[in-house]
Amino acid sequence: MNKKYLLFLTPLIVGYLLGIYFPLSLLKPTFTVNEELNKAEYYRMLISLMSAFITFCAVLVALFKDDLREFWKKPNIKVTMSTTPTSEIFSDMSQTNSSTDPLITSSYITKVEIENTGNLSALNTEIILEKLVFTEKDTNIKQNIECSGKPIRWNGLDATSVTLPVGSKKNITILNIFAPEKVSKPDGQTSKEPSKIIIGENQCNKDHNKGKWVATFMIYAQNYKPTSFVIEIEWTGIWKTRLTEFNSQFKINLK
Protein backbone atom coordinates (compact mmCIF):
# COMPACT_ATOMS: atom_id res chain seq x y z
CA MET A 1 0.00 0.00 0.00
CA ASN A 2 1.20 3.50 -0.78
CA LYS A 3 2.69 5.35 2.18
CA LYS A 4 0.45 8.38 1.72
CA TYR A 5 -2.59 6.22 2.45
CA LEU A 6 -0.90 4.77 5.54
CA LEU A 7 -0.37 8.33 6.71
CA PHE A 8 -4.12 8.76 7.16
CA LEU A 9 -5.15 5.19 7.95
CA THR A 10 -2.61 4.47 10.70
CA PRO A 11 -3.93 7.03 13.26
CA LEU A 12 -7.51 5.99 12.52
CA ILE A 13 -6.83 2.29 12.95
CA VAL A 14 -4.77 2.81 16.13
CA GLY A 15 -7.46 5.07 17.60
CA TYR A 16 -10.21 2.63 16.71
CA LEU A 17 -8.40 -0.34 18.26
CA LEU A 18 -7.58 1.63 21.40
CA GLY A 19 -11.20 2.67 21.73
CA ILE A 20 -12.37 -0.96 21.53
CA TYR A 21 -9.74 -2.94 23.42
CA PHE A 22 -7.97 -0.52 25.76
CA PRO A 23 -9.62 -0.17 29.20
CA LEU A 24 -10.00 3.61 29.17
CA SER A 25 -11.61 3.49 32.61
CA LEU A 26 -8.12 2.97 34.06
CA LEU A 27 -7.18 6.45 32.91
CA LYS A 28 -10.15 8.05 34.59
CA PRO A 29 -8.92 10.01 37.63
CA THR A 30 -10.70 9.84 40.97
CA PHE A 31 -11.63 13.08 42.67
CA THR A 32 -13.34 13.84 45.90
CA VAL A 33 -16.64 15.63 45.69
CA ASN A 34 -15.21 19.01 46.60
CA GLU A 35 -11.89 18.68 44.76
CA GLU A 36 -11.28 21.23 41.96
CA LEU A 37 -8.54 21.61 39.35
CA ASN A 38 -6.50 24.70 40.13
CA LYS A 39 -5.10 27.00 37.47
CA ALA A 40 -1.52 25.64 37.62
CA GLU A 41 -2.67 22.05 37.19
CA TYR A 42 -4.96 23.05 34.32
CA TYR A 43 -2.15 24.74 32.36
CA ARG A 44 0.26 21.88 33.13
CA MET A 45 -2.21 19.40 31.69
CA LEU A 46 -2.81 21.62 28.65
CA ILE A 47 0.93 21.90 27.95
CA SER A 48 1.36 18.12 28.30
CA LEU A 49 -1.40 17.48 25.76
CA MET A 50 0.05 19.98 23.32
CA SER A 51 3.53 18.46 23.73
CA ALA A 52 2.18 14.99 23.07
CA PHE A 53 0.35 16.19 19.94
CA ILE A 54 3.44 18.01 18.60
CA THR A 55 5.60 14.92 19.23
CA PHE A 56 3.08 12.76 17.39
CA CYS A 57 3.08 15.18 14.41
CA ALA A 58 6.89 15.25 14.37
CA VAL A 59 7.00 11.44 14.20
CA LEU A 60 4.54 11.42 11.29
CA VAL A 61 6.57 14.05 9.42
CA ALA A 62 9.80 12.08 9.97
CA LEU A 63 8.20 8.89 8.67
CA PHE A 64 6.27 10.34 5.74
CA LYS A 65 8.07 13.58 4.86
CA ASP A 66 8.66 12.55 1.23
CA ASP A 67 5.00 11.63 0.78
CA LEU A 68 3.84 14.85 2.45
CA ARG A 69 6.13 16.83 0.17
CA GLU A 70 4.47 15.31 -2.89
CA PHE A 71 1.15 16.95 -1.97
CA TRP A 72 2.40 20.43 -2.86
CA LYS A 73 5.70 19.92 -4.70
CA LYS A 74 5.70 17.57 -7.68
CA PRO A 75 6.19 17.53 -11.47
CA ASN A 76 3.23 17.76 -13.81
CA ILE A 77 3.79 16.66 -17.41
CA LYS A 78 1.62 18.09 -20.17
CA VAL A 79 1.49 16.76 -23.74
CA THR A 80 0.50 19.05 -26.63
CA MET A 81 0.47 18.90 -30.40
CA SER A 82 0.57 21.92 -32.70
CA THR A 83 -2.13 22.62 -35.27
CA THR A 84 0.36 21.53 -37.96
CA PRO A 85 2.20 18.68 -36.23
CA THR A 86 3.51 16.95 -39.37
CA SER A 87 6.54 18.25 -41.25
CA GLU A 88 8.57 17.25 -44.30
CA ILE A 89 12.09 15.86 -44.32
CA PHE A 90 13.85 16.34 -47.65
CA SER A 91 16.36 13.89 -49.07
CA ASP A 92 20.07 14.75 -49.05
CA MET A 93 20.12 14.44 -52.82
CA SER A 94 17.53 17.19 -53.26
CA GLN A 95 19.38 19.50 -50.87
CA THR A 96 22.52 19.37 -53.02
CA ASN A 97 20.72 20.20 -56.25
CA SER A 98 20.42 23.69 -57.65
CA SER A 99 17.74 26.03 -56.40
CA THR A 100 15.72 25.46 -59.55
CA ASP A 101 15.41 21.70 -58.95
CA PRO A 102 12.32 20.52 -57.07
CA LEU A 103 12.86 19.28 -53.52
CA ILE A 104 12.19 15.61 -52.90
CA THR A 105 10.43 14.58 -49.71
CA SER A 106 12.01 11.50 -48.17
CA SER A 107 9.75 11.25 -45.12
CA TYR A 108 7.12 12.92 -42.96
CA ILE A 109 7.49 13.16 -39.20
CA THR A 110 5.13 14.08 -36.38
CA LYS A 111 6.29 15.46 -33.03
CA VAL A 112 4.59 16.16 -29.72
CA GLU A 113 5.73 18.68 -27.13
CA ILE A 114 6.34 17.51 -23.57
CA GLU A 115 6.22 20.27 -20.94
CA ASN A 116 6.75 20.13 -17.18
CA THR A 117 4.15 22.53 -15.75
CA GLY A 118 4.71 21.42 -12.14
CA ASN A 119 6.99 22.88 -9.47
CA LEU A 120 9.56 20.04 -9.32
CA SER A 121 11.87 18.60 -11.99
CA ALA A 122 10.78 15.29 -13.54
CA LEU A 123 13.72 12.90 -13.23
CA ASN A 124 14.69 10.24 -15.78
CA THR A 125 11.66 10.87 -17.98
CA GLU A 126 10.98 8.26 -20.65
CA ILE A 127 8.22 7.75 -23.22
CA ILE A 128 7.31 4.26 -24.43
CA LEU A 129 4.75 3.02 -26.94
CA GLU A 130 2.66 0.79 -24.68
CA LYS A 131 -0.15 -0.33 -27.00
CA LEU A 132 -0.84 -0.17 -30.73
CA VAL A 133 -4.11 -1.19 -32.40
CA PHE A 134 -4.50 -1.23 -36.19
CA THR A 135 -7.77 -1.29 -38.14
CA GLU A 136 -7.39 -1.86 -41.87
CA LYS A 137 -9.15 0.52 -44.23
CA ASP A 138 -12.79 -0.39 -45.02
CA THR A 139 -12.90 -3.00 -42.22
CA ASN A 140 -13.82 -3.04 -38.54
CA ILE A 141 -11.32 -5.72 -37.57
CA LYS A 142 -8.94 -4.48 -34.89
CA GLN A 143 -5.46 -5.98 -34.75
CA ASN A 144 -3.20 -5.64 -31.74
CA ILE A 145 0.37 -5.03 -32.84
CA GLU A 146 3.11 -6.18 -30.50
CA CYS A 147 5.20 -3.26 -29.22
CA SER A 148 8.96 -3.37 -28.77
CA GLY A 149 8.85 -1.69 -25.35
CA LYS A 150 11.86 0.48 -26.23
CA PRO A 151 11.93 4.08 -24.97
CA ILE A 152 11.82 6.72 -27.70
CA ARG A 153 14.80 8.99 -28.34
CA TRP A 154 14.29 12.65 -27.53
CA ASN A 155 14.76 15.05 -30.44
CA GLY A 156 18.23 16.53 -30.63
CA LEU A 157 19.60 14.10 -28.04
CA ASP A 158 21.17 10.67 -28.22
CA ALA A 159 19.21 9.69 -25.12
CA THR A 160 15.92 8.03 -24.22
CA SER A 161 15.84 9.35 -20.64
CA VAL A 162 16.03 13.03 -19.69
CA THR A 163 15.38 15.33 -16.75
CA LEU A 164 12.62 17.87 -17.37
CA PRO A 165 13.29 21.00 -15.28
CA VAL A 166 10.36 23.11 -14.11
CA GLY A 167 8.85 24.97 -17.06
CA SER A 168 10.96 23.16 -19.66
CA LYS A 169 9.65 21.93 -23.01
CA LYS A 170 11.10 19.15 -25.13
CA ASN A 171 9.99 17.61 -28.42
CA ILE A 172 9.84 13.95 -29.25
CA THR A 173 9.09 12.30 -32.61
CA ILE A 174 6.30 9.77 -32.35
CA LEU A 175 5.74 8.99 -36.04
CA ASN A 176 7.82 8.57 -39.22
CA ILE A 177 6.42 7.76 -42.65
CA PHE A 178 9.09 7.07 -45.28
CA ALA A 179 8.72 7.41 -49.03
CA PRO A 180 8.37 4.29 -51.22
CA GLU A 181 11.71 2.97 -52.47
CA LYS A 182 12.92 1.32 -55.65
CA VAL A 183 14.89 -1.83 -54.88
CA SER A 184 17.20 -3.48 -57.42
CA LYS A 185 17.00 -7.24 -57.87
CA PRO A 186 19.88 -9.58 -58.82
CA ASP A 187 18.43 -10.03 -62.32
CA GLY A 188 18.67 -6.29 -62.95
CA GLN A 189 14.98 -5.65 -62.49
CA THR A 190 13.67 -3.17 -59.95
CA SER A 191 10.71 -3.42 -57.62
CA LYS A 192 8.92 -0.76 -55.61
CA GLU A 193 8.82 -1.17 -51.83
CA PRO A 194 5.80 0.44 -50.16
CA SER A 195 6.05 3.26 -47.67
CA LYS A 196 7.32 2.40 -44.20
CA ILE A 197 5.48 3.70 -41.16
CA ILE A 198 7.22 3.77 -37.79
CA ILE A 199 5.20 4.62 -34.68
CA GLY A 200 7.34 5.19 -31.62
CA GLU A 201 10.09 2.60 -32.07
CA ASN A 202 7.79 0.14 -33.85
CA GLN A 203 8.08 -0.41 -37.59
CA CYS A 204 4.70 -1.60 -38.78
CA ASN A 205 4.30 -4.60 -41.07
CA LYS A 206 4.25 -3.67 -44.75
CA ASP A 207 0.70 -5.03 -44.92
CA HIS A 208 -0.34 -2.46 -42.30
CA ASN A 209 0.11 0.62 -44.46
CA LYS A 210 -3.42 1.93 -44.89
CA GLY A 211 -6.07 2.27 -42.24
CA LYS A 212 -6.29 3.57 -38.72
CA TRP A 213 -3.81 3.24 -35.86
CA VAL A 214 -4.54 4.01 -32.21
CA ALA A 215 -1.28 4.34 -30.28
CA THR A 216 -1.12 4.57 -26.49
CA PHE A 217 2.10 6.11 -25.14
CA MET A 218 3.16 5.99 -21.49
CA ILE A 219 5.20 8.65 -19.74
CA TYR A 220 7.46 7.34 -16.98
CA ALA A 221 9.66 9.32 -14.59
CA GLN A 222 11.46 8.53 -11.36
CA ASN A 223 9.30 10.91 -9.31
CA TYR A 224 6.12 11.01 -11.38
CA LYS A 225 3.11 8.72 -11.49
CA PRO A 226 2.96 7.01 -14.93
CA THR A 227 0.45 8.67 -17.25
CA SER A 228 -0.65 7.99 -20.81
CA PHE A 229 -1.62 9.90 -23.92
CA VAL A 230 -3.28 8.51 -27.05
CA ILE A 231 -2.52 9.35 -30.68
CA GLU A 232 -4.96 8.46 -33.46
CA ILE A 233 -3.56 8.14 -37.00
CA GLU A 234 -5.48 7.67 -40.24
CA TRP A 235 -3.78 7.18 -43.60
CA THR A 236 -5.01 6.01 -46.98
CA GLY A 237 -1.60 4.53 -47.80
CA ILE A 238 -1.18 6.97 -50.70
CA TRP A 239 2.17 8.77 -50.77
CA LYS A 240 2.40 12.39 -51.88
CA THR A 241 5.60 14.35 -52.31
CA ARG A 242 4.21 17.61 -50.93
CA LEU A 243 2.84 18.09 -47.43
CA THR A 244 -0.26 19.98 -48.59
CA GLU A 245 -1.18 17.05 -50.83
CA PHE A 246 -0.16 14.44 -48.26
CA ASN A 247 -2.40 16.02 -45.61
CA SER A 248 -5.43 15.24 -47.78
CA GLN A 249 -4.57 11.53 -47.35
CA PHE A 250 -3.41 11.65 -43.74
CA LYS A 251 -4.79 12.72 -40.32
CA ILE A 252 -3.28 12.61 -36.86
CA ASN A 253 -4.87 13.71 -33.58
CA LEU A 254 -4.02 13.79 -29.90
CA LYS A 255 -6.85 12.24 -27.87
Salt bridges, closest charged atoms under 4 A:
GLU70 OE1 - LYS4 NZ 3.62
ASP158 OD1 - ARG153 NH1 2.31
GLU232 OE1 - LYS212 NZ 3.41
GLU232 OE2 - LYS255 NZ 3.70
GLU234 OE2 - LYS251 NZ 3.95
